Amino acid sequence: MINYEEELKKFKPSLDVDDAEGAIYSRDLTDVIDILKEMMNETSVGESHGSENG
């Protein structure tokens, strides 16, 4: 039978996971809200330029 207490004592976290976590948190990732805000700004700028020409 597995002795969970002994197995937990042997456990060491993977260095790859720690490295990946640091890389993920250090980046300023664009999310869906950022994309939608950019699209709204482009749309409003396009509409304001279109009304000047018409």
MMTF fields as JSON, N, C-alpha, C and O atoms, coordinates in Angstrom:
{
  "mmtfVersion": "1.0.0",
  "mmtfProducer": "UNKNOWN",
  "numBonds": 215,
  "numAtoms": 216,
  "numGroups": 54,
  "numChains": 1,
  "numModels": 1,
  "chainsPerModel": [1],
  "groupsPerChain": [54],
  "chainIdList": ["A"],
  "bondAtomList": [4, 2, 8, 6, 12, 10, 16, 14, 20, 18, 24, 22, 28, 26, 32, 30, 36, 34, 40, 38, 44, 42, 48, 46, 52, 50, 56, 54, 60, 58, 64, 62, 68, 66, 72, 70, 76, 74, 80, 78, 84, 82, 88, 86, 92, 90, 96, 94, 100, 98, 104, 102, 108, 106, 112, 110, 116, 114, 120, 118, 124, 122, 128, 126, 132, 130, 136, 134, 140, 138, 144, 142, 148, 146, 152, 150, 156, 154, 160, 158, 164, 162, 168, 166, 172, 170, 176, 174, 180, 178, 184, 182, 188, 186, 192, 190, 196, 194, 200, 198, 204, 202, 208, 206, 212, 210],
  "bondOrderList": [1, 1, 1, 1, 1, 1, 1, 1, 1, 1, 1, 1, 1, 1, 1, 1, 1, 1, 1, 1, 1, 1, 1, 1, 1, 1, 1, 1, 1, 1, 1, 1, 1, 1, 1, 1, 1, 1, 1, 1, 1, 1, 1, 1, 1, 1, 1, 1, 1, 1, 1, 1, 1],
  "groupList": [{"groupName": "MET", "atomNameList": ["N", "CA", "C", "O"], "elementList": ["N", "C", "C", "O"], "formalChargeList": [0, 0, 0, 0], "bondAtomList": [1, 0, 2, 1, 3, 2], "bondOrderList": [1, 1, 2], "singleLetterCode": "M", "chemCompType": "L-PEPTIDE LINKING"}, {"groupName": "ILE", "atomNameList": ["N", "CA", "C", "O"], "elementList": ["N", "C", "C", "O"], "formalChargeList": [0, 0, 0, 0], "bondAtomList": [1, 0, 2, 1, 3, 2], "bondOrderList": [1, 1, 2], "singleLetterCode": "I", "chemCompType": "L-PEPTIDE LINKING"}, {"groupName": "ASN", "atomNameList": ["N", "CA", "C", "O"], "elementList": ["N", "C", "C", "O"], "formalChargeList": [0, 0, 0, 0], "bondAtomList": [1, 0, 2, 1, 3, 2], "bondOrderList": [1, 1, 2], "singleLetterCode": "N", "chemCompType": "L-PEPTIDE LINKING"}, {"groupName": "TYR", "atomNameList": ["N", "CA", "C", "O"], "elementList": ["N", "C", "C", "O"], "formalChargeList": [0, 0, 0, 0], "bondAtomList": [1, 0, 2, 1, 3, 2], "bondOrderList": [1, 1, 2], "singleLetterCode": "Y", "chemCompType": "L-PEPTIDE LINKING"}, {"groupName": "GLU", "atomNameList": ["N", "CA", "C", "O"], "elementList": ["N", "C", "C", "O"], "formalChargeList": [0, 0, 0, 0], "bondAtomList": [1, 0, 2, 1, 3, 2], "bondOrderList": [1, 1, 2], "singleLetterCode": "E", "chemCompType": "L-PEPTIDE LINKING"}, {"groupName": "LEU", "atomNameList": ["N", "CA", "C", "O"], "elementList": ["N", "C", "C", "O"], "formalChargeList": [0, 0, 0, 0], "bondAtomList": [1, 0, 2, 1, 3, 2], "bondOrderList": [1, 1, 2], "singleLetterCode": "L", "chemCompType": "L-PEPTIDE LINKING"}, {"groupName": "LYS", "atomNameList": ["N", "CA", "C", "O"], "elementList": ["N", "C", "C", "O"], "formalChargeList": [0, 0, 0, 0], "bondAtomList": [1, 0, 2, 1, 3, 2], "bondOrderList": [1, 1, 2], "singleLetterCode": "K", "chemCompType": "L-PEPTIDE LINKING"}, {"groupName": "PHE", "atomNameList": ["N", "CA", "C", "O"], "elementList": ["N", "C", "C", "O"], "formalChargeList": [0, 0, 0, 0], "bondAtomList": [1, 0, 2, 1, 3, 2], "bondOrderList": [1, 1, 2], "singleLetterCode": "F", "chemCompType": "L-PEPTIDE LINKING"}, {"groupName": "PRO", "atomNameList": ["N", "CA", "C", "O"], "elementList": ["N", "C", "C", "O"], "formalChargeList": [0, 0, 0, 0], "bondAtomList": [1, 0, 2, 1, 3, 2], "bondOrderList": [1, 1, 2], "singleLetterCode": "P", "chemCompType": "L-PEPTIDE LINKING"}, {"groupName": "SER", "atomNameList": ["N", "CA", "C", "O"], "elementList": ["N", "C", "C", "O"], "formalChargeList": [0, 0, 0, 0], "bondAtomList": [1, 0, 2, 1, 3, 2], "bondOrderList": [1, 1, 2], "singleLetterCode": "S", "chemCompType": "L-PEPTIDE LINKING"}, {"groupName": "ASP", "atomNameList": ["N", "CA", "C", "O"], "elementList": ["N", "C", "C", "O"], "formalChargeList": [0, 0, 0, 0], "bondAtomList": [1, 0, 2, 1, 3, 2], "bondOrderList": [1, 1, 2], "singleLetterCode": "D", "chemCompType": "L-PEPTIDE LINKING"}, {"groupName": "VAL", "atomNameList": ["N", "CA", "C", "O"], "elementList": ["N", "C", "C", "O"], "formalChargeList": [0, 0, 0, 0], "bondAtomList": [1, 0, 2, 1, 3, 2], "bondOrderList": [1, 1, 2], "singleLetterCode": "V", "chemCompType": "L-PEPTIDE LINKING"}, {"groupName": "ALA", "atomNameList": ["N", "CA", "C", "O"], "elementList": ["N", "C", "C", "O"], "formalChargeList": [0, 0, 0, 0], "bondAtomList": [1, 0, 2, 1, 3, 2], "bondOrderList": [1, 1, 2], "singleLetterCode": "A", "chemCompType": "L-PEPTIDE LINKING"}, {"groupName": "GLY", "atomNameList": ["N", "CA", "C", "O"], "elementList": ["N", "C", "C", "O"], "formalChargeList": [0, 0, 0, 0], "bondAtomList": [1, 0, 2, 1, 3, 2], "bondOrderList": [1, 1, 2], "singleLetterCode": "G", "chemCompType": "PEPTIDE LINKING"}, {"groupName": "ARG", "atomNameList": ["N", "CA", "C", "O"], "elementList": ["N", "C", "C", "O"], "formalChargeList": [0, 0, 0, 0], "bondAtomList": [1, 0, 2, 1, 3, 2], "bondOrderList": [1, 1, 2], "singleLetterCode": "R", "chemCompType": "L-PEPTIDE LINKING"}, {"groupName": "THR", "atomNameList": ["N", "CA", "C", "O"], "elementList": ["N", "C", "C", "O"], "formalChargeList": [0, 0, 0, 0], "bondAtomList": [1, 0, 2, 1, 3, 2], "bondOrderList": [1, 1, 2], "singleLetterCode": "T", "chemCompType": "L-PEPTIDE LINKING"}, {"groupName": "HIS", "atomNameList": ["N", "CA", "C", "O"], "elementList": ["N", "C", "C", "O"], "formalChargeList": [0, 0, 0, 0], "bondAtomList": [1, 0, 2, 1, 3, 2], "bondOrderList": [1, 1, 2], "singleLetterCode": "H", "chemCompType": "L-PEPTIDE LINKING"}],
  "groupTypeList": [0, 1, 2, 3, 4, 4, 4, 5, 6, 6, 7, 6, 8, 9, 5, 10, 11, 10, 10, 12, 4, 13, 12, 1, 3, 9, 14, 10, 5, 15, 10, 11, 1, 10, 1, 5, 6, 4, 0, 0, 2, 4, 15, 9, 11, 13, 4, 9, 16, 13, 9, 4, 2, 13],
  "groupIdList": [1, 2, 3, 4, 5, 6, 7, 8, 9, 10, 11, 12, 13, 14, 15, 16, 17, 18, 19, 20, 21, 22, 23, 24, 25, 26, 27, 28, 29, 30, 31, 32, 33, 34, 35, 36, 37, 38, 39, 40, 41, 42, 43, 44, 45, 46, 47, 48, 49, 50, 51, 52, 53, 54],
  "secStructList": [7, 7, 7, 2, 2, 2, 2, 2, 2, 2, 7, 7, 7, 7, 2, 2, 2, 2, 2, 2, 2, 2, 2, 2, 2, 2, 1, 7, 7, 7, 7, 2, 2, 2, 2, 2, 2, 2, 2, 2, 2, 2, 2, 2, 2, 2, 2, 2, 2, 2, 2, 2, 2, 7],
  "xCoordList": [0.835, 0.0, 0.887, 2.005, 0.406, 1.186, 1.142, 0.081, 2.321, 2.416, 2.484, 3.538, 1.363, 1.269, 2.165, 2.701, 2.329, 3.196, 4.637, 5.303, 5.117, 6.48, 6.615, 7.624, 5.598, 5.639, 5.651, 6.349, 4.887, 4.878, 6.224, 6.626, 6.914, 8.243, 9.239, 10.163, 9.063, 9.962, 9.651, 10.472, 8.479, 8.022, 8.899, 9.212, 9.294, 10.011, 9.359, 9.205, 8.966, 8.306, 9.245, 10.457, 8.682, 9.453, 9.962, 9.212, 11.219, 11.781, 11.148, 11.033, 10.737, 10.102, 8.822, 8.534, 8.066, 6.819, 7.131, 6.466, 8.123, 8.495, 8.972, 8.627, 9.76, 10.24, 9.089, 9.038, 8.181, 7.031, 6.17, 5.694, 5.972, 5.155, 5.768, 5.055, 7.071, 7.753, 7.624, 7.399, 7.764, 7.654, 6.242, 6.059, 5.258, 3.868, 3.529, 2.94, 3.892, 3.543, 4.354, 3.909, 5.53, 6.357, 5.91, 6.317, 5.085, 4.61, 3.311, 2.47, 3.175, 1.916, 1.09, 1.193, 0.271, -0.48, -1.748, -2.419, -2.059, -3.285, -4.436, -4.343, -5.507, -6.675, -7.81, -7.644, -8.94, -10.064, -10.552, -10.926, -10.553, -11.013, -10.115, -10.61, -8.79, -7.866, -8.155, -8.132, -8.423, -8.712, -10.008, -10.08, -11.032, -12.308, -12.167, -12.749, -11.408, -11.179, -10.49, -10.864, -9.488, -8.773, -9.708, -9.66, -10.556, -11.508, -12.495, -12.829, -12.965, -13.903, -13.235, -13.852, -11.979, -11.258, -11.084, -11.271, -10.729, -10.559, -11.885, -11.915, -12.969, -14.288, -14.691, -15.192, -14.473, -14.861, -13.993, -14.485, -12.722, -11.842, -12.28, -12.3, -12.627, -13.097, -14.391, -14.568, -15.293, -16.568, -16.362, -17.018, -15.463, -15.234, -14.562, -14.826, -13.694, -13.058, -14.056, -14.002, -14.961, -15.976, -16.962, -17.433, -17.291, -18.264, -17.662, -18.394, -16.339, -15.689, -15.716, -15.79, -15.656, -15.628, -17.021, -17.14, -18.074, -19.417, -20.159, -21.316],
  "yCoordList": [-1.183, 0.0, 1.256, 1.222, 2.333, 3.572, 4.315, 4.518, 4.711, 5.524, 6.989, 7.469, 7.683, 9.044, 10.014, 10.953, 9.8, 10.677, 10.603, 11.631, 9.403, 9.23, 9.84, 10.47, 9.646, 10.199, 11.721, 12.35, 12.319, 13.776, 14.312, 15.401, 13.581, 13.993, 14.002, 14.815, 13.106, 13.01, 14.051, 14.308, 14.633, 15.532, 16.77, 17.424, 17.082, 18.319, 18.916, 18.226, 20.206, 20.8, 20.862, 21.017, 20.744, 20.8, 22.213, 23.178, 22.337, 23.653, 24.242, 25.462, 23.394, 23.88, 24.64, 25.658, 24.162, 24.827, 26.198, 27.177, 26.285, 27.567, 28.54, 29.721, 28.055, 28.917, 29.409, 30.582, 28.523, 28.894, 29.919, 30.876, 29.726, 30.662, 32.059, 33.045, 32.147, 33.439, 34.102, 35.309, 33.325, 33.873, 34.372, 35.405, 33.64, 34.032, 35.308, 36.226, 35.375, 36.537, 37.773, 38.889, 37.608, 38.76, 39.449, 40.582, 38.793, 39.372, 40.122, 39.747, 41.196, 41.936, 41.405, 41.897, 40.4, 39.73, 40.506, 41.044, 40.552, 41.186, 40.22, 39.045, 40.708, 39.859, 40.356, 41.325, 39.704, 40.024, 41.454, 42.133, 41.913, 43.272, 44.297, 45.281, 44.078, 44.987, 45.034, 46.103, 43.883, 43.823, 44.559, 45.307, 44.348, 45.028, 46.542, 47.293, 46.996, 48.433, 49.019, 50.093, 48.319, 48.79, 48.863, 49.817, 47.848, 47.846, 48.995, 49.632, 49.268, 50.372, 51.711, 52.583, 51.872, 53.11, 53.292, 54.396, 52.225, 52.297, 52.634, 53.401, 52.07, 52.337, 53.785, 54.438, 54.292, 55.673, 56.661, 57.711, 56.354, 57.214, 57.183, 58.224, 56.021, 55.886, 56.64, 57.254, 56.606, 57.308, 58.814, 59.547, 59.282, 60.729, 61.25, 62.377, 60.45, 60.856, 60.797, 61.618, 59.832, 59.694, 60.838, 61.258, 61.357, 62.449, 63.759, 64.65, 63.897, 65.122, 65.186, 66.274, 64.026, 64.002, 64.107, 64.469, 63.807, 63.744, 64.937, 65.058],
  "zCoordList": [0.0, 0.0, 0.0, 0.514, -0.559, -0.661, 0.666, 1.256, 1.115, 2.327, 1.877, 1.459, 1.965, 1.455, 2.216, 1.627, 3.493, 4.288, 3.782, 3.661, 3.486, 2.971, 1.577, 1.259, 0.758, -0.597, -0.568, -1.364, 0.341, 0.458, 0.922, 0.512, 1.754, 2.206, 1.054, 1.046, 0.077, -1.07, -2.153, -3.034, -2.076, -3.138, -3.25, -2.255, -4.497, -4.802, -6.035, -7.043, -5.977, -7.142, -8.34, -8.191, -9.489, -10.725, -10.956, -10.806, -11.317, -11.614, -12.865, -12.985, -13.794, -15.014, -14.698, -15.328, -13.746, -13.366, -12.777, -13.115, -11.91, -11.321, -12.392, -12.354, -13.342, -14.423, -15.288, -15.656, -15.604, -16.43, -15.707, -16.319, -14.43, -13.654, -13.69, -13.874, -13.516, -13.559, -14.914, -14.998, -15.972, -17.318, -17.605, -18.249, -17.126, -17.365, -16.612, -17.183, -15.346, -14.543, -14.904, -14.639, -15.5, -15.831, -17.114, -17.375, -17.915, -19.171, -18.962, -18.144, -19.728, -19.725, -20.886, -22.01, -20.608, -21.659, -22.0, -21.119, -23.267, -23.731, -23.515, -23.872, -22.938, -22.766, -23.656, -24.397, -23.583, -24.456, -24.23, -25.186, -23.0, -22.705, -23.389, -23.937, -23.364, -24.043, -25.543, -26.154, -26.121, -27.558, -27.875, -28.85, -27.049, -27.28, -27.132, -27.915, -26.145, -25.973, -27.201, -27.672, -27.718, -28.899, -30.104, -30.881, -30.251, -31.363, -31.239, -32.238, -30.032, -29.811, -30.133, -30.745, -29.724, -30.024, -31.519, -32.031, -32.233, -33.68, -34.355, -35.318, -33.858, -34.43, -34.212, -35.127, -32.999, -32.717, -33.485, -33.899, -33.684, -34.465, -35.924, -36.581, -36.436, -37.822, -38.054, -39.107, -37.096, -37.221, -37.183, -37.923, -36.335, -36.251, -37.504, -37.921, -38.115, -39.373, -40.523, -41.438, -40.477, -41.528, -41.513, -42.57, -40.325, -40.24, -40.711, -41.143, -40.637, -41.119, -42.636, -43.208, -43.298, -44.745, -45.352, -46.523, -44.609, -45.178, -44.887, -45.291]
}
